Amino acid sequence: MTRPPAAYRLRVSGHLDEHWSAWFGGLTLTHEDDGTTTLSGVVADQAELHGLLAKVRDLGVILLAVSITDPSEPSARGPKTLP
């Protein structure tokens, strides 16, 4: 059974530098006012999601949350943005 891609939002502790955006496969990186970074975008499948989670682990940052979002939200498909 093939499922369509889903949009995800990963929230990590700290503000990631912009150069990490390419490493996370085109996810949008947004610095939040609370000192966290949100990575959001469309993920093709569970294997890609697990790969992203492994990258968070390998980077050594604290993963705070993972959630599925509406893929029609602009942050799920838009360009990388950092305030």
Secondary structure, DSSP 8 states (H G I E B T S, - for coil): -----EEEEEEEES---GGGTTTTTT-EEEE-TTSEEEEEEEE-SHHHHHHHHHHHHHHT--EEEEEEE-TTSHHHHS-----
